[in-house]
């Protein structure tokens, strides 16, 4: 069974959700999304970013993660 993600417009898609998709949804920069999801930022927007990532079924790419 293929996992379905929710894109920026709220419609279902099979394309993986990216940090830029989350940034567009929340209205912030992709670098802030990256820092929050890596646990390196506690900005006031962090909760919104984590919630958007959860709602959009965001799964980090293991290959893309830096060491």
C-alpha positions as CSV (number, residue, x, y, z in Angstrom):
1,X,0.0,0.0,0.0
2,X,1.4,3.4,-1.0
3,X,1.4,6.1,1.6
4,X,-0.5,9.2,0.6
5,X,0.9,12.6,1.5
6,X,-1.0,15.9,1.7
7,X,0.5,18.7,-0.4
8,X,0.5,22.5,0.2
9,X,-3.1,22.9,-1.1
10,X,-4.4,20.2,1.2
11,X,-4.9,17.7,-1.6
12,X,-3.6,14.1,-1.6
13,X,-0.5,13.2,-3.5
14,X,2.0,10.4,-3.7
15,X,5.0,12.8,-4.1
16,X,7.1,12.9,-0.9
17,X,6.6,16.0,1.2
18,X,9.7,18.2,1.3
19,X,11.0,20.9,3.6
20,X,10.0,23.5,1.1
21,X,6.4,22.2,1.0
22,X,6.3,22.7,4.8
23,X,7.9,26.1,4.5
24,X,5.2,27.2,2.0
25,X,2.4,25.9,4.2
26,X,3.7,27.7,7.3
27,X,5.0,30.8,5.6
28,X,8.7,30.6,6.7
29,X,12.1,29.8,5.2
30,X,13.2,26.3,4.3
31,X,16.3,26.8,6.4
32,X,14.1,27.4,9.5
33,X,12.1,24.2,8.7
34,X,15.4,22.3,8.4
35,X,16.7,23.6,11.7
36,X,13.4,22.9,13.6
37,X,13.1,19.4,12.2
38,X,16.7,18.7,13.1
39,X,16.0,19.9,16.7
40,X,18.3,22.8,16.4
41,X,15.8,25.7,16.7
42,X,13.1,26.6,19.3
43,X,11.7,29.6,17.5
44,X,8.1,30.6,18.1
45,X,7.2,29.1,14.7
46,X,8.7,25.7,15.6
47,X,5.4,24.3,16.9
48,X,3.6,25.3,13.7
49,X,6.3,23.6,11.6
50,X,6.2,20.4,13.6
51,X,2.4,20.3,13.3
52,X,2.4,21.0,9.6
53,X,5.0,18.2,9.1
54,X,2.9,15.8,11.1
55,X,-0.3,16.7,9.2
56,X,1.5,16.4,5.8
57,X,3.0,13.0,6.7
58,X,6.5,14.3,6.4
59,X,9.2,11.6,6.6
60,X,12.8,12.7,6.6
61,X,15.0,11.2,3.8
62,X,17.7,9.1,5.3
63,X,20.0,9.6,2.3
64,X,19.6,13.4,2.4
65,X,20.5,13.7,6.1
66,X,23.9,15.1,6.8
67,X,26.2,13.1,9.1
